[in-house]
Amino acid sequence: MTPTIGGTRTRGRPARRRRSLLDRIRVFQRPEPQARPWHGRPDEAYRVLEDARAVLAQGWIQNRWFVSGPAPAACLVGAVVHAARQGGPGDPAVKAGPALDYLWDAWQESRGLGGAGIAAWAAPRELRMARVRDLTRWNDQRGRTREEVLGLVDLAASRAIMAAVRGG
């Protein structure tokens, strides 16, 4: 039997189909990670933001994340991380993530740089860390007030509520 391509048997085995160049290249490509929506997470982000607001109302600080003692206080990001830790089992960084995304989007909106953003989508770790640095710098800016910080938390919480009402 003459070897052929396309399914004719050669020596008791099916002949291999010849792969195109594109098929051969795809073998070496890693699939791009797809961002997934945080289905069901806006309500969790809202709870973290509300708990963070309570921490900030009790005591807000700059140039540090936390101060414990008789008068505990936290910066914006520190309050979110603290609220996520208090919210039950699970990795606090993962639980704080959506709330931090809503905060960053609200900060962008307050600066006139876009609208709702991508808070409903899972942000890659590197992007979220950059956002944490942005929010920390914003919190620590000279002249910043507790009222401005609480206002940003309120804006982010309202965006999380709207997303929850829309269904994610």
DSSP file with accessible surface (Angstrom, degrees, kcal/mol):
  #  RESIDUE AA STRUCTURE BP1 BP2  ACC     N-H-->O    O-->H-N    N-H-->O    O-->H-N    TCO  KAPPA ALPHA  PHI   PSI    X-CA   Y-CA   Z-CA
    1    1 A M              0   0  173      0, 0.0    10,-0.1     0, 0.0     3,-0.0   0.000 360.0 360.0 360.0 138.7    0.0    0.0    0.0
    2    2 A T        -     0   0  109      1,-0.1     2,-0.1     8,-0.1     0, 0.0  -0.640 360.0-109.6 -84.5 131.8    1.3    3.4   -0.8
    3    3 A P        +     0   0   94      0, 0.0     2,-0.3     0, 0.0     6,-0.1  -0.391  46.9 177.0 -60.4 136.1    1.5    5.9    2.1
    4    4 A T        -     0   0   55      4,-0.3     2,-0.4    -2,-0.1     3,-0.3  -0.889  27.1-119.9-134.3 168.8   -1.1    8.6    1.7
    5    5 A I  S    S+     0   0  109     -2,-0.3    12,-0.1     1,-0.2    11,-0.1  -0.883  81.9  48.0-109.9 138.8   -2.4   11.5    3.7
    6    6 A G  S    S-     0   0   57     -2,-0.4    -1,-0.2    10,-0.4    11,-0.1   0.768 122.9 -45.8 108.2  27.2   -5.9   11.8    4.9
    7    7 A G  S    S+     0   0   49      1,-0.3     2,-0.3     8,-0.3    -1,-0.1   0.374  85.4 135.0 107.9  -7.0   -7.0    8.6    6.6
    8    8 A T        -     0   0   69      6,-0.1     7,-0.9     1,-0.1    -4,-0.3  -0.600  61.2-108.7 -75.9 137.2   -5.9    5.8    4.3
    9    9 A R  E     -A   14   0A 147     -2,-0.3     2,-0.4     5,-0.2    -1,-0.1  -0.385  31.1-168.2 -69.9 138.6   -4.3    3.0    6.3
   10   10 A T  E >  S-A   13   0A  20      3,-3.2     3,-1.7     1,-0.1    -8,-0.1  -0.986  73.6 -20.1-127.6 118.9   -0.6    2.5    6.0
   11   11 A R  T 3  S-     0   0  217     -2,-0.4    -1,-0.1     1,-0.3    -2,-0.0   0.908 128.7 -49.0  50.4  45.4    0.9   -0.7    7.5
   12   12 A G  T 3  S+     0   0   61      1,-0.2    -1,-0.3    -3,-0.0    -3,-0.1   0.481 121.9  95.4  82.7  -1.8   -2.2   -1.2    9.8
   13   13 A R  E <  S-A   10   0A 163     -3,-1.7    -3,-3.2    -5,-0.1    -1,-0.2  -0.946  80.7-107.5-119.8 148.4   -2.2    2.3   11.2
   14   14 A P  E     -A    9   0A  88      0, 0.0    -5,-0.2     0, 0.0    -6,-0.1  -0.453  42.4-110.8 -69.3 140.9   -4.3    5.3   10.0
   15   15 A A        -     0   0   21     -7,-0.9    -8,-0.3    -2,-0.1     2,-0.2  -0.449  35.5-107.8 -70.2 145.3   -2.1    7.9    8.2
   16   16 A R        -     0   0  224     -2,-0.1   -10,-0.4   -10,-0.1     2,-0.3  -0.569  28.9-117.3 -76.3 141.0   -1.6   11.1   10.1
   17   17 A R        -     0   0  175     -2,-0.2     2,-0.3   -12,-0.1    -1,-0.1  -0.574  32.6-113.6 -74.7 135.5   -3.4   14.1    8.8
   18   18 A R        -     0   0  182     -2,-0.3     2,-0.3     1,-0.1    -1,-0.1  -0.561  31.2-135.7 -74.2 126.9   -0.9   16.8    7.8
   19   19 A R        -     0   0  126     -2,-0.3    -1,-0.1     1,-0.1     2,-0.0  -0.637  15.3-120.5 -86.2 144.3   -1.2   19.8   10.1
   20   20 A S     >  -     0   0   56     -2,-0.3     4,-2.1     1,-0.1     5,-0.2  -0.274  28.8-106.0 -73.3 165.7   -1.2   23.3    8.7
   21   21 A L  H  > S+     0   0  112      1,-0.2     4,-2.3     2,-0.2     5,-0.2   0.912 122.8  54.2 -59.0 -41.2    1.4   25.8    9.7
   22   22 A L  H  > S+     0   0   89      1,-0.2     4,-2.4     2,-0.2    -1,-0.2   0.920 106.6  51.3 -61.7 -42.5   -1.2   27.6   11.8
   23   23 A D  H  > S+     0   0   46      1,-0.2     4,-0.9     2,-0.2    -1,-0.2   0.905 110.7  49.0 -60.4 -41.1   -2.0   24.3   13.6
   24   24 A R  H  X S+     0   0  107     -4,-2.1     4,-0.5     1,-0.2     3,-0.3   0.881 111.0  49.3 -68.7 -35.4    1.7   23.8   14.3
   25   25 A I  H >X S+     0   0   78     -4,-2.3     3,-1.4     1,-0.2     4,-0.6   0.906 103.4  60.6 -69.2 -39.9    2.2   27.3   15.6
   26   26 A R  H >< S+     0   0  133     -4,-2.4     3,-0.8     1,-0.3    -1,-0.2   0.787  92.0  67.7 -59.7 -28.1   -0.8   27.1   17.9
   27   27 A V  H 3< S+     0   0   89     -4,-0.9    -1,-0.3    -3,-0.3    -2,-0.2   0.865 104.2  43.8 -59.6 -33.0    0.8   24.2   19.8
   28   28 A F  H << S+     0   0  177     -3,-1.4     2,-0.4    -4,-0.5    -1,-0.2   0.532  95.4  94.6 -93.1  -5.7    3.5   26.6   21.1
   29   29 A Q    <<  -     0   0  121     -3,-0.8     3,-0.0    -4,-0.6    -3,-0.0  -0.693  67.1-140.6 -89.2 137.4    1.1   29.4   22.0
   30   30 A R        -     0   0  221     -2,-0.4    -2,-0.1     1,-0.0     2,-0.0  -0.801  31.1-109.0 -89.6 137.7   -0.2   29.8   25.5
   31   31 A P        -     0   0  121      0, 0.0    -1,-0.0     0, 0.0     3,-0.0  -0.381  33.9-109.8 -65.8 143.5   -3.9   30.8   25.6
   32   32 A E        -     0   0  151      1,-0.1     2,-0.2    -2,-0.0    -3,-0.0  -0.547  36.3-110.4 -69.7 133.7   -4.5   34.3   26.8
   33   33 A P        -     0   0  115      0, 0.0     2,-0.4     0, 0.0    -1,-0.1  -0.494  32.6-135.6 -66.0 135.1   -6.1   34.3   30.3
   34   34 A Q        -     0   0  155     -2,-0.2     2,-0.2    -3,-0.0     0, 0.0  -0.784  12.9-123.3 -94.2 131.7   -9.6   35.5   29.9
   35   35 A A        -     0   0   56     -2,-0.4    88,-0.1    86,-0.0    86,-0.0  -0.543  28.9-151.3 -69.9 137.3  -10.9   38.0   32.5
   36   36 A R        -     0   0  189     -2,-0.2    86,-2.0    86,-0.1    -1,-0.0  -0.919  16.7-110.6-112.9 142.5  -14.0   36.7   34.2
   37   37 A P  B     -B  121   0B  42      0, 0.0     2,-1.8     0, 0.0    84,-0.3  -0.350  26.2-120.3 -66.8 148.5  -16.8   38.8   35.6
   38   38 A W    >   -     0   0   42     82,-2.6     3,-2.5   130,-0.2    83,-0.1  -0.515  39.1-165.2 -84.1  66.5  -17.1   38.8   39.4
   39   39 A H  T 3  S+     0   0  138     -2,-1.8   129,-0.1     1,-0.3    -3,-0.0  -0.341  73.1   6.7 -57.3 129.3  -20.6   37.4   39.2
   40   40 A G  T 3  S+     0   0   46    127,-0.1     4,-0.4     1,-0.1    -1,-0.3   0.528 105.2 104.1  78.4   3.8  -22.3   37.8   42.6
   41   41 A R    <>  +     0   0   39     -3,-2.5     4,-2.8     2,-0.2     5,-0.2   0.679  53.3  77.6 -96.2 -19.0  -19.4   39.9   43.9
   42   42 A P  H  > S+     0   0    4      0, 0.0     4,-2.6     0, 0.0    -1,-0.1   0.912  96.9  50.9 -58.1 -36.7  -20.7   43.5   43.8
   43   43 A D  H  > S+     0   0   64      2,-0.2     4,-2.2     1,-0.2    -2,-0.2   0.900 111.2  47.9 -67.2 -35.9  -22.7   42.8   47.0
   44   44 A E  H  > S+     0   0   77     -4,-0.4     4,-2.3     2,-0.2    -1,-0.2   0.917 111.3  50.5 -68.0 -41.2  -19.5   41.4   48.6
   45   45 A A  H  X S+     0   0    1     -4,-2.8     4,-2.7     1,-0.2    -2,-0.2   0.918 109.2  52.5 -61.0 -41.0  -17.6   44.5   47.5
   46   46 A Y  H  X S+     0   0   78     -4,-2.6     4,-2.7    -5,-0.2    -2,-0.2   0.925 108.1  50.0 -60.7 -45.6  -20.3   46.7   48.9
   47   47 A R  H  X S+     0   0  130     -4,-2.2     4,-2.4     1,-0.2    -1,-0.2   0.916 111.9  47.8 -61.0 -42.3  -20.1   45.0   52.3
   48   48 A V  H  X S+     0   0   14     -4,-2.3     4,-2.7     1,-0.2    -1,-0.2   0.929 112.3  49.7 -64.2 -42.6  -16.4   45.4   52.4
   49   49 A L  H  X S+     0   0    0     -4,-2.7     4,-2.4     2,-0.2    -2,-0.2   0.903 110.8  49.1 -64.1 -40.4  -16.7   49.1   51.4
   50   50 A E  H  X S+     0   0   66     -4,-2.7     4,-1.8     2,-0.2    -1,-0.2   0.914 113.0  46.9 -65.9 -41.7  -19.3   49.7   54.1
   51   51 A D  H  X S+     0   0   81     -4,-2.4     4,-1.8     2,-0.2    -2,-0.2   0.891 112.1  51.2 -66.1 -37.9  -17.1   48.0   56.8
   52   52 A A  H  X S+     0   0    0     -4,-2.7     4,-2.6     1,-0.2    -2,-0.2   0.895 106.4  55.3 -64.8 -38.4  -14.1   50.0   55.6
   53   53 A R  H  X S+     0   0   72     -4,-2.4     4,-2.6     1,-0.2    -1,-0.2   0.908 105.5  51.8 -60.7 -42.0  -16.2   53.2   55.8
   54   54 A A  H  X S+     0   0   63     -4,-1.8     4,-1.5     2,-0.2    -1,-0.2   0.904 109.7  49.6 -62.2 -39.5  -16.9   52.4   59.5
   55   55 A V  H  X S+     0   0   23     -4,-1.8     4,-2.0     1,-0.2    -2,-0.2   0.938 113.0  46.5 -63.0 -46.3  -13.2   51.9   60.1
   56   56 A L  H  < S+     0   0    0     -4,-2.6    -2,-0.2     1,-0.2    -1,-0.2   0.864 108.6  54.7 -66.6 -36.0  -12.4   55.2   58.4
   57   57 A A  H  < S+     0   0   46     -4,-2.6    -1,-0.2     1,-0.2    -2,-0.2   0.852 109.6  49.2 -65.6 -31.5  -15.1   57.1   60.3
   58   58 A Q  H  < S-     0   0  130     -4,-1.5     2,-0.2     1,-0.3    -2,-0.2   0.870 135.8 -16.1 -74.0 -39.9  -13.6   55.8   63.5
   59   59 A G     <  -     0   0    8     -4,-2.0    15,-2.0    -5,-0.1     2,-0.4  -0.769  59.8-167.8-171.4 121.6  -10.1   56.9   62.6
   60   60 A W  B     +c   74   0C  41     13,-0.2     2,-0.3    -2,-0.2    15,-0.2  -0.924  14.7 178.2-115.1 138.8   -8.4   57.9   59.4
   61   61 A I        -     0   0   32     13,-1.2     2,-0.3    -2,-0.4    15,-0.3  -0.882  17.6-139.6-133.7 167.6   -4.6   58.3   59.0
   62   62 A Q  S    S+     0   0   57     -2,-0.3    78,-0.1    13,-0.1     3,-0.1  -0.884  77.8  22.7-124.1 157.6   -2.1   59.1   56.3
   63   63 A N  S    S+     0   0  120     -2,-0.3     2,-0.3    73,-0.2    -1,-0.1   0.607 113.4  63.4  64.5  16.3    1.4   57.6   55.6
   64   64 A R  S    S-     0   0  155      1,-0.1    14,-0.2    -3,-0.1    11,-0.2  -0.963  72.0-137.4-155.0 161.1    0.6   54.3   57.3
   65   65 A W  S    S+     0   0  106     -2,-0.3    10,-1.7     1,-0.3     2,-0.3   0.885  82.3   5.7 -88.8 -43.6   -1.8   51.5   56.8
   66   66 A F  E     -D   74   0C  79      8,-0.2     2,-0.4    12,-0.1    -1,-0.3  -0.981  46.8-168.3-140.1 152.2   -3.0   50.8   60.3
   67   67 A V  E     -D   73   0C  42      6,-2.5     6,-2.3    -2,-0.3     2,-0.2  -0.974  20.2-167.4-135.3 122.4   -2.6   52.2   63.8
   68   68 A S        +     0   0  111     -2,-0.4     3,-0.2     4,-0.2    -2,-0.0  -0.610  38.4  75.0-103.4 170.5   -3.9   49.9   66.6
   69   69 A G  S    S-     0   0   47     -2,-0.2    -2,-0.1     1,-0.2     0, 0.0  -0.893 100.5 -24.6 128.2-158.0   -4.4   50.7   70.2
   70   70 A P  S    S+     0   0  145      0, 0.0    -1,-0.2     0, 0.0    -2,-0.0   0.821 141.0  33.9 -63.8 -29.1   -7.1   52.7   72.1
   71   71 A A  S    S-     0   0   78     -3,-0.2    -4,-0.0     2,-0.0     0, 0.0  -0.701  86.2-163.0-124.5  79.1   -7.9   54.7   69.0
   72   72 A P        +     0   0   49      0, 0.0     2,-0.3     0, 0.0    -4,-0.2  -0.303  15.1 171.6 -64.2 147.1   -7.5   52.4   66.0
   73   73 A A  E     - D   0  67C  14     -6,-2.3    -6,-2.5   -15,-0.0     2,-0.3  -0.966  12.2-171.0-150.5 162.6   -7.2   54.1   62.6
   74   74 A A  E     -cD  60  66C   1    -15,-2.0   -13,-1.2    -2,-0.3    -8,-0.2  -0.984  23.7-116.7-152.1 158.2   -6.4   53.1   59.0
   75   75 A C     >  -     0   0    0    -10,-1.7     4,-2.7    -2,-0.3     5,-0.2  -0.317  51.9 -87.0 -82.8 179.1   -5.7   54.7   55.7
   76   76 A L  H  > S+     0   0    0    -15,-0.3     4,-1.7     2,-0.2     5,-0.1   0.950 129.2  37.7 -54.9 -55.0   -8.1   54.0   52.8
   77   77 A V  H  > S+     0   0    1      1,-0.2     4,-2.6     2,-0.2     5,-0.2   0.914 115.4  54.5 -67.8 -40.6   -6.4   50.8   51.6
   78   78 A G  H  > S+     0   0    0      1,-0.2     4,-2.7     2,-0.2    -1,-0.2   0.891 106.7  51.8 -59.9 -38.6   -5.7   49.7   55.1
   79   79 A A  H  X S+     0   0    0     -4,-2.7     4,-2.6     2,-0.2    -1,-0.2   0.902 109.8  48.9 -65.8 -38.8   -9.4   50.0   56.0
   80   80 A V  H  X S+     0   0    0     -4,-1.7     4,-2.5    -5,-0.2    -2,-0.2   0.938 113.0  46.7 -66.7 -44.7  -10.4   47.9   53.0
   81   81 A V  H  X S+     0   0   23     -4,-2.6     4,-2.2     2,-0.2    -2,-0.2   0.930 113.5  49.2 -63.6 -43.1   -7.9   45.2   53.9
   82   82 A H  H  X S+     0   0   66     -4,-2.7     4,-1.9    -5,-0.2    -2,-0.2   0.934 111.4  49.3 -60.9 -45.1   -9.0   45.3   57.6
   83   83 A A  H  X S+     0   0    1     -4,-2.6     4,-0.8     1,-0.2    -1,-0.2   0.896 109.9  51.3 -62.4 -39.2  -12.7   45.0   56.6
   84   84 A A  H >< S+     0   0    1     -4,-2.5     3,-0.6     1,-0.2    -1,-0.2   0.891 108.7  51.5 -66.2 -37.5  -12.0   42.1   54.2
   85   85 A R  H >< S+     0   0  135     -4,-2.2     3,-0.6     1,-0.2    -1,-0.2   0.864 109.6  49.7 -64.9 -37.7  -10.1   40.3   57.1
   86   86 A Q  H 3< S+     0   0  127     -4,-1.9    -1,-0.2     1,-0.2    -2,-0.2   0.627  90.9  84.4 -76.6 -11.7  -13.1   40.8   59.4
   87   87 A G  T << S-     0   0   52     -4,-0.8    -1,-0.2    -3,-0.6    -2,-0.1   0.152 102.9 -95.5 -82.1  18.0  -15.5   39.5   56.8
   88   88 A G  S <  S-     0   0   36     -3,-0.6    -1,-0.2     2,-0.1     0, 0.0  -0.508  70.2 -11.1 104.1-170.3  -15.1   35.8   57.6
   89   89 A P  S    S+     0   0  129      0, 0.0     2,-0.2     0, 0.0    -3,-0.0  -0.200  88.1  70.3 -68.6 157.4  -12.9   33.0   56.2
   90   90 A G  S    S-     0   0   55     -5,-0.0    -2,-0.1     4,-0.0    -3,-0.0  -0.413  91.9 -49.2 120.8 164.0  -11.0   33.3   53.0
   91   91 A D     >  -     0   0   93      1,-0.2     4,-2.4    -2,-0.2     3,-0.4  -0.552  44.3-149.5 -70.4 118.3   -8.0   35.1   51.6
   92   92 A P  H  > S+     0   0   33      0, 0.0     4,-2.5     0, 0.0     5,-0.2   0.847  96.1  57.6 -61.4 -31.8   -8.4   38.8   52.6
   93   93 A A  H  > S+     0   0   66      2,-0.2     4,-1.3     1,-0.2    -2,-0.0   0.908 109.6  44.5 -64.5 -38.7   -6.5   39.9   49.5
   94   94 A V  H  4 S+     0   0   69     -3,-0.4    -1,-0.2     2,-0.2     3,-0.2   0.924 115.3  47.5 -70.2 -42.1   -9.0   38.1   47.3
   95   95 A K  H  < S+     0   0   34     -4,-2.4     4,-0.5     1,-0.2    -2,-0.2   0.834 113.5  48.3 -69.4 -31.2  -11.9   39.5   49.3
   96   96 A A  H  X S+     0   0    1     -4,-2.5     4,-2.5    -5,-0.2     5,-0.2   0.758  92.7  83.4 -78.4 -23.6  -10.6   43.0   49.2
   97   97 A G  H  X S+     0   0    0     -4,-1.3     4,-2.4     1,-0.2     5,-0.2   0.889  89.6  44.1 -52.2 -55.2   -9.9   43.0   45.5
   98   98 A P  H  > S+     0   0    2      0, 0.0     4,-2.5     0, 0.0    -1,-0.2   0.908 113.9  51.6 -61.3 -37.2  -13.3   43.9   44.1
   99   99 A A  H  > S+     0   0    0     -4,-0.5     4,-2.4     1,-0.2    -2,-0.2   0.920 110.0  49.4 -63.8 -41.5  -13.7   46.6   46.7
  100  100 A L  H  X S+     0   0    9     -4,-2.5     4,-2.6     2,-0.2    -1,-0.2   0.889 109.6  52.4 -64.2 -37.4  -10.4   48.1   45.7
  101  101 A D  H  X S+     0   0    0     -4,-2.4     4,-2.6    -5,-0.2    -2,-0.2   0.921 109.5  48.2 -63.8 -43.8  -11.4   47.9   42.0
  102  102 A Y  H  X S+     0   0   13     -4,-2.5     4,-2.4     1,-0.2    -2,-0.2   0.903 112.0  50.7 -63.5 -38.9  -14.6   49.8   42.8
  103  103 A L  H  X S+     0   0    0     -4,-2.4     4,-2.6     2,-0.2    -2,-0.2   0.928 110.6  48.0 -62.6 -45.1  -12.6   52.4   44.7
  104  104 A W  H  X S+     0   0   47     -4,-2.6     4,-2.5     2,-0.2    -2,-0.2   0.928 112.5  48.4 -64.0 -42.9  -10.1   52.9   41.9
  105  105 A D  H  X S+     0   0    8     -4,-2.6     4,-2.6     1,-0.2    -1,-0.2   0.908 111.6  50.3 -62.6 -40.6  -12.9   53.2   39.3
  106  106 A A  H  X S+     0   0    0     -4,-2.4     4,-2.8     2,-0.2    -2,-0.2   0.901 109.3  51.7 -64.8 -38.6  -14.6   55.8   41.6
  107  107 A W  H  X S+     0   0   26     -4,-2.6     4,-1.2     2,-0.2    -2,-0.2   0.931 110.5  48.2 -62.6 -44.1  -11.4   57.7   42.0
  108  108 A Q  H  <>S+     0   0   23     -4,-2.5     5,-2.8     1,-0.2     3,-0.5   0.925 112.3  49.2 -61.4 -43.6  -11.0   57.8   38.2
  109  109 A E  H ><5S+     0   0   55     -4,-2.6     3,-1.8     1,-0.2    -2,-0.2   0.914 107.5  54.1 -62.2 -40.9  -14.6   58.9   37.8
  110  110 A S  H 3<5S+     0   0   71     -4,-2.8    -1,-0.2     1,-0.3    -2,-0.2   0.764 108.1  51.0 -66.8 -22.6  -14.1   61.7   40.5
  111  111 A R  T 3<5S-     0   0  121     -4,-1.2    -1,-0.3    -3,-0.5    -2,-0.2   0.361 119.4-111.0 -91.7   0.0  -11.1   62.9   38.4
  112  112 A G  T < 5S+     0   0   63     -3,-1.8     2,-0.4     2,-0.2    -3,-0.2   0.720  79.6 129.1  77.3  21.7  -13.2   63.0   35.2
  113  113 A L  S   <S-     0   0   91     -5,-2.8    -4,-0.1     1,-0.2     2,-0.1  -0.415  74.2 -51.0-108.2  56.5  -11.2   60.1   33.7
  114  114 A G        -     0   0   53     -2,-0.4    -1,-0.2    -5,-0.2    -2,-0.2  -0.368  57.9 -97.1 108.8 175.9  -14.0   57.8   32.6
  115  115 A G  S    S-     0   0   45     -2,-0.1    -6,-0.2    -3,-0.1    -5,-0.1   0.385  82.0 -10.7-105.9-123.1  -17.0   56.2   34.0
  116  116 A A  S >  S-     0   0   69      1,-0.2     3,-0.8    -8,-0.1   -11,-0.1   0.661  76.7-169.8 -64.8 -22.3  -17.7   52.8   35.5
  117  117 A G  T 3   -     0   0   55      1,-0.2     3,-0.2     2,-0.1    -1,-0.2  -0.261  45.6 -55.9  69.2-152.2  -14.5   51.2   34.5
  118  118 A I  T >  S+     0   0   72      1,-0.1     3,-2.7   -17,-0.1    -1,-0.2  -0.004  82.3 129.0-119.7  27.7  -13.9   47.4   34.8
  119  119 A A  T <  S+     0   0    4     -3,-0.8   -17,-0.2     1,-0.3    -1,-0.1   0.769  71.1  63.3 -58.1 -22.0  -14.6   46.8   38.5
  120  120 A A  T 3  S+     0   0   25     -3,-0.2   -82,-2.6   -19,-0.1     2,-0.3   0.502  96.6  73.1 -80.4  -0.9  -17.0   44.0   37.4
  121  121 A W  B <  S-B   37   0B 116     -3,-2.7     2,-0.4   -84,-0.3    -3,-0.1  -0.871  94.2-102.8-115.1 147.0  -14.1   42.1   35.9
  122  122 A A        -     0   0   34    -86,-2.0   -86,-0.1    -2,-0.3    -2,-0.1  -0.517  38.6-144.4 -67.6 120.2  -11.3   40.3   37.7
  123  123 A A        -     0   0   10     -2,-0.4    -1,-0.0    -4,-0.1   -22,-0.0  -0.683  20.4-108.0 -87.2 139.6   -8.2   42.5   37.5
  124  124 A P     >  -     0   0   77      0, 0.0     4,-2.5     0, 0.0     3,-0.3  -0.291  32.8-109.9 -60.8 153.5   -4.8   40.8   37.2
  125  125 A R  H  > S+     0   0  177      1,-0.2     4,-2.5     2,-0.2     5,-0.2   0.882 117.0  51.9 -54.1 -45.5   -2.6   40.9   40.3
  126  126 A E  H  > S+     0   0  135      1,-0.2     4,-1.9     2,-0.2    -1,-0.2   0.899 110.7  48.1 -62.6 -40.4   -0.1   43.4   38.8
  127  127 A L  H  > S+     0   0   64     -3,-0.3     4,-2.2     2,-0.2    -1,-0.2   0.925 111.2  50.2 -65.9 -43.4   -2.9   45.8   37.8
  128  128 A R  H  X S+     0   0   34     -4,-2.5     4,-2.4     1,-0.2    -2,-0.2   0.909 109.0  52.0 -63.4 -39.3   -4.5   45.6   41.2
  129  129 A M  H  X S+     0   0   74     -4,-2.5     4,-2.2    -5,-0.2    -1,-0.2   0.900 108.5  51.1 -64.4 -38.9   -1.2   46.3   42.9
  130  130 A A  H  X S+     0   0   30     -4,-1.9     4,-2.3     1,-0.2    -1,-0.2   0.910 110.1  50.1 -63.5 -38.7   -0.7   49.4   40.7
  131  131 A R  H  X S+     0   0   10     -4,-2.2     4,-2.8     2,-0.2     5,-0.2   0.891 107.2  53.7 -65.8 -39.9   -4.2   50.5   41.8
  132  132 A V  H  X S+     0   0   12     -4,-2.4     4,-2.5     1,-0.2    -1,-0.2   0.926 109.3  48.8 -60.4 -43.4   -3.4   50.0   45.4
  133  133 A R  H  X S+     0   0  129     -4,-2.2     4,-2.7     2,-0.2     5,-0.2   0.922 111.3  50.2 -62.4 -42.5   -0.3   52.2   45.0
  134  134 A D  H  X S+     0   0   39     -4,-2.3     4,-2.4     1,-0.2    -2,-0.2   0.937 113.2  45.1 -59.7 -48.3   -2.5   54.9   43.2
  135  135 A L  H  X S+     0   0    0     -4,-2.8     4,-2.7     2,-0.2    -1,-0.2   0.873 112.3  52.0 -65.9 -36.3   -5.1   54.8   46.0
  136  136 A T  H  X S+     0   0   24     -4,-2.5     4,-2.2    -5,-0.2   -73,-0.2   0.930 110.9  47.1 -65.6 -44.9   -2.4   54.9   48.7
  137  137 A R  H  X S+     0   0  149     -4,-2.7     4,-0.6     2,-0.2    -2,-0.2   0.910 112.5  50.4 -61.8 -41.5   -0.7   57.9   47.1
  138  138 A W  H >< S+     0   0   27     -4,-2.4     3,-1.1    -5,-0.2    -2,-0.2   0.944 111.3  48.2 -61.2 -47.3   -4.1   59.6   46.8
  139  139 A N  H 3< S+     0   0    0     -4,-2.7    -1,-0.2     1,-0.2    -2,-0.2   0.887 113.7  47.5 -58.3 -40.9   -4.9   58.9   50.5
  140  140 A D  H 3< S+     0   0   39     -4,-2.2    -1,-0.2    -5,-0.2    -2,-0.2   0.445  80.6 126.7 -86.8   0.3   -1.5   60.3   51.6
  141  141 A Q  S X< S-     0   0  105     -3,-1.1     3,-2.1    -4,-0.6    -3,-0.0  -0.349  72.0-103.3 -61.6 134.5   -1.6   63.5   49.5
  142  142 A R  T 3  S+     0   0  243      1,-0.3    -1,-0.1    -2,-0.0     3,-0.1  -0.339 107.9  24.2 -58.5 134.6   -0.9   66.6   51.6
  143  143 A G  T 3  S+     0   0   64      1,-0.3    -1,-0.3    -3,-0.1    -2,-0.1   0.331  85.6 141.6  91.2  -9.1   -4.2   68.4   52.3
  144  144 A R    <   -     0   0   30     -3,-2.1    -1,-0.3    -5,-0.1     2,-0.3  -0.386  37.8-150.0 -63.6 144.9   -6.4   65.3   51.8
  145  145 A T     >  -     0   0   54      1,-0.1     4,-1.8    -3,-0.1     3,-0.2  -0.827  24.7-119.7-117.8 159.2   -9.3   65.2   54.3
  146  146 A R  H  > S+     0   0   85     -2,-0.3     4,-3.1     1,-0.2     5,-0.2   0.877 115.1  58.8 -60.1 -37.6  -11.2   62.4   55.9
  147  147 A E  H  > S+     0   0  134      1,-0.2     4,-2.3     2,-0.2    -1,-0.2   0.888 104.6  49.5 -62.6 -38.3  -14.4   63.7   54.2
  148  148 A E  H  > S+     0   0   85      2,-0.2     4,-2.0     1,-0.2    -1,-0.2   0.911 112.2  48.0 -65.0 -41.1  -12.8   63.3   50.8
  149  149 A V  H  X S+     0   0    0     -4,-1.8     4,-2.3     2,-0.2    -2,-0.2   0.939 112.7  47.4 -66.0 -45.3  -11.8   59.7   51.6
  150  150 A L  H  X S+     0   0   19     -4,-3.1     4,-2.6     1,-0.2    -1,-0.2   0.884 109.7  55.0 -63.3 -36.6  -15.3   58.9   52.9
  151  151 A G  H  X S+     0   0   36     -4,-2.3     4,-2.3    -5,-0.2    -1,-0.2   0.896 107.4  49.2 -62.6 -39.8  -16.8   60.5   49.8
  152  152 A L  H  X S+     0   0    8     -4,-2.0     4,-2.6     2,-0.2    -2,-0.2   0.922 110.8  49.9 -66.3 -41.0  -14.7   58.3   47.6
  153  153 A V  H  X S+     0   0    0     -4,-2.3     4,-2.8     1,-0.2    -2,-0.2   0.922 110.7  50.5 -62.4 -41.8  -15.8   55.2   49.6
  154  154 A D  H  X S+     0   0   62     -4,-2.6     4,-2.4     2,-0.2    -2,-0.2   0.909 110.4  49.0 -63.0 -41.2  -19.4   56.3   49.3
  155  155 A L  H  X S+     0   0   43     -4,-2.3     4,-2.0     2,-0.2    -2,-0.2   0.936 112.8  47.4 -64.2 -44.4  -19.1   56.7   45.5
  156  156 A A  H  X S+     0   0    0     -4,-2.6     4,-2.2     1,-0.2    -2,-0.2   0.914 111.3  51.2 -63.1 -41.6  -17.5   53.3   45.2
  157  157 A A  H  X S+     0   0    3     -4,-2.8     4,-2.4     1,-0.2    -1,-0.2   0.907 108.4  51.5 -63.7 -39.7  -20.2   51.7   47.3
  158  158 A S  H  X S+     0   0   41     -4,-2.4     4,-2.4     1,-0.2    -1,-0.2   0.893 109.1  50.9 -65.8 -35.8  -22.9   53.3   45.2
  159  159 A R  H  X S+     0   0   61     -4,-2.0     4,-2.2     2,-0.2    -1,-0.2   0.882 109.5  50.5 -67.1 -37.5  -21.3   51.9   42.1
  160  160 A A  H  X S+     0   0    0     -4,-2.2     4,-2.4     2,-0.2    -2,-0.2   0.914 109.9  50.6 -66.3 -39.2  -21.2   48.5   43.7
  161  161 A I  H  X S+     0   0   77     -4,-2.4     4,-2.5     2,-0.2    -2,-0.2   0.935 110.4  49.2 -62.6 -45.9  -24.9   48.8   44.5
  162  162 A M  H  X S+     0   0   79     -4,-2.4     4,-2.2     1,-0.2    -1,-0.2   0.908 111.5  49.3 -61.2 -40.4  -25.7   49.7   41.0
  163  163 A A  H  X>S+     0   0    2     -4,-2.2     5,-3.1     2,-0.2     4,-0.6   0.900 110.3  50.6 -66.1 -39.1  -23.7   46.8   39.6
  164  164 A A  H ><5S+     0   0   43     -4,-2.4     3,-0.7     3,-0.2    -2,-0.2   0.907 110.3  49.5 -65.2 -39.3  -25.5   44.4   42.0
  165  165 A V  H 3<5S+     0   0  122     -4,-2.5    -2,-0.2     1,-0.3    -1,-0.2   0.899 109.4  51.9 -66.2 -38.4  -28.9   45.7   40.9
  166  166 A R  H 3<5S-     0   0  174     -4,-2.2    -1,-0.3    -5,-0.2    -2,-0.2   0.595 126.4-102.7 -72.9 -13.3  -27.9   45.3   37.2
  167  167 A G  T <<5       0   0   61     -3,-0.7    -3,-0.2    -4,-0.6    -2,-0.1   0.760 360.0 360.0  98.3  29.8  -26.9   41.7   38.0
  168  168 A G      <       0   0   27     -5,-3.1    -4,-0.2    -8,-0.1  -130,-0.2   0.329 360.0 360.0 118.5 360.0  -23.1   41.8   38.2
